Amino acid sequence: MTLPTDSQAFHSLMHAMSDLIGLPATMQFFEQYRGMRLNIPARLYDSAIVATRISQLGESRPNSQVLAAKYGYSRRWVDQVLRTAKRSREAVSSH
């Protein structure tokens, strides 16, 4: 027997989640992760994966400002990744 859900009595985080994603998804999230301590990353994309993808674009890539906006990293970081990738390609081609 399933008891009715009193969402008005939820903890504030669960109440906010319910408002954001709906009650069924909140209940599924709760059942899956209850009791766990979660740390939500500040960035959606993993820096190592993004660096690999940017590095693989080669010369046909969009400019660093577009890439920075797309992945949520600074233009300076993207430029550094591009410089490192270029040096790696040059080192491989010189051997």
C-alpha positions in Angstrom: 0.0 0.0 0.0 1.4 3.4 -1.0 0.7 6.3 1.3 -0.3 9.6 -0.2 2.6 12.1 -0.6 2.4 15.3 1.5 4.8 17.4 -0.6 4.1 20.5 1.5 6.0 18.8 4.4 9.1 18.1 2.3 12.5 19.4 3.3 13.1 22.7 1.5 15.5 21.2 -1.1 13.0 18.4 -2.0 10.2 20.9 -2.2 12.3 23.1 -4.6 13.1 20.0 -6.6 9.5 19.1 -6.8 8.6 22.6 -8.1 11.5 22.4 -10.6 11.2 18.8 -12.0 7.8 17.6 -10.8 6.7 15.3 -8.0 7.2 12.0 -9.8 10.8 12.8 -10.8 11.5 14.1 -7.3 10.2 10.9 -5.8 12.3 8.8 -8.2 15.4 10.9 -7.4 14.7 10.5 -3.6 14.4 6.7 -3.9 17.6 6.4 -6.0 19.8 8.8 -3.9 18.4 9.1 -0.4 20.9 9.2 2.3 23.7 10.0 -0.1 25.7 13.2 0.0 25.7 14.8 -3.4 28.1 17.4 -4.7 26.8 19.1 -7.9 29.7 20.4 -10.0 29.8 24.1 -10.8 30.2 23.3 -14.5 28.1 21.0 -16.5 30.9 19.7 -18.7 34.0 17.8 -17.6 37.2 19.8 -18.3 39.2 16.8 -19.4 36.6 15.7 -21.9 36.1 19.3 -23.2 39.9 19.7 -23.6 40.0 16.5 -25.6 37.1 17.6 -27.9 38.6 21.1 -28.4 42.0 19.6 -29.1 40.5 17.3 -31.8 38.9 20.1 -33.6 42.1 21.2 -35.2 42.1 24.2 -37.5 38.5 23.9 -38.5 37.3 24.9 -35.0 35.1 27.9 -34.0 37.0 30.8 -32.3 37.8 30.4 -28.6 35.1 32.8 -27.5 32.4 30.6 -29.1 33.9 27.5 -27.5 34.2 29.2 -24.1 30.6 30.2 -24.2 29.4 26.7 -25.4 31.2 24.8 -22.6 31.1 27.4 -19.8 34.9 27.8 -19.4 36.9 31.0 -19.8 38.3 32.0 -23.1 41.8 32.0 -21.5 41.4 28.3 -20.6 40.2 27.5 -24.1 43.2 29.4 -25.6 45.5 27.4 -23.3 44.0 24.1 -24.4 44.3 25.1 -28.1 48.0 26.2 -27.6 48.8 22.9 -25.9 47.0 20.9 -28.7 48.9 22.8 -31.4 52.2 22.2 -29.7 51.4 18.5 -29.5 50.4 18.3 -33.2 53.6 20.1 -34.1 55.8 17.8 -32.0 54.2 14.7 -33.6 54.5 16.1 -37.2 58.2 17.0 -36.6 59.1 13.4 -35.8 
